Amino acid sequence: MINQDFEEFKNDIGWYLEPTDTVELTNIEDDIYLSDEFQSIFPNLTKLVRKARIQNLKINSLPFKLFSWTNIDDVSCGWLSKIEPESISDINISKEHQILLNAIGGIEESYNQPEPCLANNQDFLFTKSKCSKGIGDWNVYYDAMCTEYHKIKIDASNYISFVQEANGALTFYNPKNNEVLLFSPDHCFDDVAFLKDQPEYTFHTINGIKNFNDYVEKLAKEWISDVQI
């Protein structure tokens, strides 16, 4: 079975699949179930997903969905989502995060995505098995920066990183209130600002995004503005 969207995905994201990987294209999904809660929380994403061409597939026997659209340049674009059981990780993600995963899975790769876009240069978005708690390998750097600039450390040990950039930058939400912050020692983003009372090039806010829902909806808006729906 040949799927032109999947062929375009492979052409644009040539590094994702290894020669030894087995790929099985299964059924094409004409519609996707989106719960009432999903539609209420993520209206822009609902609009976008409703217009997607959805190819179900298995990579090394694991389930995925390829969501595709045609962009304003008449080129196929979209993202590959990994479908995982809720039990894949013992991290207690937020209710909204799980509702998102139940509907569309976690985004593993995007192809021919809008520029600029929250999906640019990211290793993953939302995928539960790749989420983690705390700032991980950045702890030593963060400690040193707080000491050097005499700043009080944020206790981020329970923050959940739900996006990771290729350079290691992490985007978190605080599970207490879903507030979103970016941790990055080196970035090229134009829409971020240093977090007040923290060392520069540590924690940042993202313009127009206060919480997880805002992040998801901004991502959807970026794609809506670039595709034919």
C-alpha positions, 0 to 999 in steps of 0.5 A: 500500500502506498500512501502519498502523505507517508511518502512525503513524510519519509522524504522530509524526515529521512532520519526518523526511520532506520533501514531495519525498521518494519512499517505496516500501513493499515487502515485510513481513518475517515473520522476520529473520535474526539470527546466532548471534553477534548472539543471544549478544551481544544477548539482550535485543535479540534478544527485542525484534526477534523480536517486531517487525512489520517493514516494508521500504521505500525512501526516495529509493531507499535501503533502510530497515526500520521495526521496530514494536511495540504499546506498553502503551497500545495505540499503535504504536511503534518505530524506522526503521532505515537499511540500509547497506553495510559500505563506506559509511564507512572508520571502523573500527567495533567488531566488535559494532557491525558485527554489530548493523548487519548485523542491524537497521541504524542507528536514524534515528528513533524514534516513540512511544518510552518515556520516559525512554529512550536513544532520546529526543531523538537524531538517530541511533543506530548509523548507520555513515555518521553515526558520526565519530571524536573530539569534533569541534566540542567540541574548543575547549570541552574545551580551555578547560575543561581549562585552566580546571580544570587537568585532563589532557585525554583523547585521544579522537581515536580514540573513535567517536561512535555516537549524537548528541543533538539538542543536539550531545551525543555518545556514544562508545565507545573502540575499544580496549575498547568503553568508553562515555562521553558528552560533553555540556556541557548535558544533562538526563539523570538517569542520568549522572555526571561522569567522574572527574578531568575537568572537569564538563560534559565527559565523563560515564559512564552509570549501568549502562553500561560498554561498547557491548554494555551500551548496546544491551542497556539500550536494548532493555530500555527498549523491552521494558518498554514494549511488548506482547511 
